[in-house]
């Protein structure tokens, strides 16, 4: 890598990270309102305690939290640490997508998908429900960019088949487990999220995604001694990991049989 290429990558990496911070702030707000059945497309951001409209100085990702020492400038109430932490996390997630694919159509597509994964995870944690809108936007982003991302129609069709297959198989497993356990084992939103993950990842990476989601979910449940969890965030973790490393893991896995 030449010095010019290094500077180029550092510059756009920093820009992508900053965009991720800003989007993390927006998606936090969107998730908060979606969980309360409110519109996130209109209305100014407000303090959740005193209701005071937040100005530009209050909305700088991470920086505003540090300057205000984690408290509302108007009522003095403590602001949840969730906001700066999730903003930083979103910035890191965005940076990962850039480092994987650079400035490409696939990066833009994956950033849209990651934004949806980020938002639905926050909503699922709060109300244990995955918004259909995030899945629809993800699917539309895939369709809109398929022509530029895949080398042939057959390759894109294979991903579509993967989405339908995983969605159908996991739905059948879920219904069977519901009958055995006499309670809901997996929500409909989780099933649809696996289907969308299959659309993006393909057959083998989605298999690893399912494994990662189940293993991390199980560890979290047992470690904290919980009776149930919101499964969406664990599916999102598996999906993001495979977006970045799916090709390498697939090559390694197939290499075991060659």
Secondary structure, 3 states (H helix, E strand, C coil): CCHHHHHHHHHHHHHHHHHHHHHHHHHHHHHHHHHCCCCCCCCCCECCCCCCECCHHHCCCCHHHHHCCCECCCCCCECCCHHHHHHHHHHHHHHHHHHHHCCCHHHHHHHHHHHHHHHHHHHHHHHCCCCHHHHHHHHHHHHHHHHHHCCCHHHHHHHHHHHHHHHHHHHHHHHHHHHHHCCCCCCHHHHHHHHHHHHHHCHHHHHHHHHHHHHHHHHHHHHHCCCCCCCHHHHHHHHHHHHHHHHHHHHHHHHCCC
